[in-house]
Amino acid sequence: MQKRLSFISAILMFCLLISLSGCTNEPNPSPSNVGRTPIATGTPSPDETLTPTPTSAPTLTVSADADVTVLEQDGISIAIPNEHYELLIFNPENNFYHTDGALIEVFYKPTYEKFSSGWLFSIVRYNQAQYEQHLCRGVAPGQFFFAKDATYYYGYFRPTDVQHFDKTDMDVFNNLKYNVSKFVRQDMITRNNLTPYSDDDFWSKTYTYESDHIFLTYYPYYAYQDTAAQQNFNWQDVAYTLVLSQPAGQGDTGIWCVERMYDDPKYGYIYVHFPNADGLSSAEYYAKLQEECDSGLRPELLDPIQVALAYVKGVHGHSAATVDSFVKADGLPEGDYRH
């Protein structure tokens, strides 16, 4: 570990000197350049934002049985039990915790009025492209999707930090945060004729696309062998496994993509990759690329090595990588990997 920290410090100093001289920075190929938050594989950069689902103050109506108050937002009905309704604030303008795509953002009224805090939970709605970018960030604490329809996925987001400070009504706060939100989710599925859904439907799959697969071992230090030697480790000591598939066409004329990357075994993460392509879903994006390739354009997409090279350069910034940085592998790496 000390060797890796020393190398990272040296690379950071090297990048600083280059940036001061006005030259292009050379990326650090170490795993620190493939962080969990934000995750490099397909995560939007700071100057890229997904198109959010519109949010506005909900229009309130009362259901016929008067046991719940129904919030109508963008064609979705969300019911809140009347016994708790007066304790809540919905979609406040002063909201540090606002999430793009939120249908409702629910706060505990006593805490919000004192501290502009007290966030309990949010119900978000993502289209296919937005949900794919959510998956790219890996499993996030306090966030999961529970329903879907033909167009959208519906998620439950809750805080993982301290939001309430008064111990005298902490039980009330937690009841609203967990039990009332559970009622909201269950009722929302029935009331809006949604299909129950779990993120496990995706994470339980070994592969993203049903097609042939190719596995490549990627050595990020192949292009930095002298640096590795100076830090007293072998460039082959760090290796990632890329999983490539054919997301559109099949066979010799089908384009390839990198769908997942397995981190070095000592870190044990799996990174899924979906293209962040101006709001297009992966199916739409790859279908478009397949059409271009069929017309004679983008022939490099038929070569898995070239696709892998473009991936590590474009997604991870490893501009010094070459085709020799890759070796064909027999299959998935062994080990305990997590998303």
Secondary structure, DSSP 8 states (H G I E B T S, - for coil): -HHHHHHHHHHHHHHHHHHHTT-------SGGGS-BTTBTTT---TT-----------EEEE-TTSSEEEEEETTEEEEEEHHHHTTEEES-SS-TT--TTEEEEEEEHHHHHHHS--EEEEEEEE-HHHHHHHHHT---TTEEEEEE-SS-EEEEE--SS-----GGGHHHHHIIIIIIHHHHHHHHHHHTT-EE--THHHHT-S-SSSS-EEEEEE-TTGGGHHHHHHTTS-GGG--EEEEEE-SSS-GGG---EEEEEE--TTT-BEEE----BTTB-HHHHHHHHHHHHHTT--GGGG-HHHHHHHHHHHTT--TT--GGGEEEESSS--S--B-
